[in-house]
Amino acid sequence: MEATATATALRRLSLLSSHFPTHFSSPQVGFNCSSSSSTNGEQNQENGCVFCLIVRGQAPALKVYEDDVCLCILDANPLCFGHSLVIPKSHFPSLKETPPSVVAAMCSKVPLISSAVMKATGSDSFNLLVNNGAAAGQVIYHTHIHIIPRKASDCLWTSESLSRCPLNSDEALKLADGIRENLSFSNDFEDSKGQGSSLIVN
């Protein structure tokens, strides 16, 4: 048990340290990291966001892709060889606060970038991961997507070897109702209204 606890702690430490070491305070929402204006520049300096510094060319990074909305860099402390990060050029501290259009732009590049990462690393699979919030392991509060190339039997995730229990049907029904209720009353994505989407109840 002690060895298992130690291994779990080391894996957690590896996850938490899988980014550039940096000090940051409560981030500002939605400013352009690459802006040269004094207001945006002061905000960037105040929050000390390492990804904002990278966007502005004030911190080192190995860029593998860049467009008007986002860029992709190699993680400086990777979980595995080829571990990459897709980062928006504007600062949003969490996925919830990132506009759907920005999320869509980032995700639209995943097939292209992940294919290149897999070919370059000799991998045939990859994990797509977002650490959203402290309990999920987020340590840099600037939205980003992890692309983690995988190979058979690499034993990267301890959770992959855990046995799973079937979902309790009564709990599942209550959970599904709760999720649908929160989706119905959510005001987080106003621009998705009136687009003809619907909830399907099985």
Secondary structure, DSSP 8 states (H G I E B T S, - for coil): -HHHHHHHHHHHHHHHTSS------S--SSEETT--SHHHHHHHHHHT-HHHHHHTTSS---EEEE-SSEEEEE-SS-SSTT-EEEEESEE-SSSTTS-HHHHHHHHHTHHHHHHHHHHHHT-SEEEEE---SGGGT--S-S--EEEEEE-TT----GGGGS------HHHHHHHHHHHHHHHHH--TTGGGTTS-------
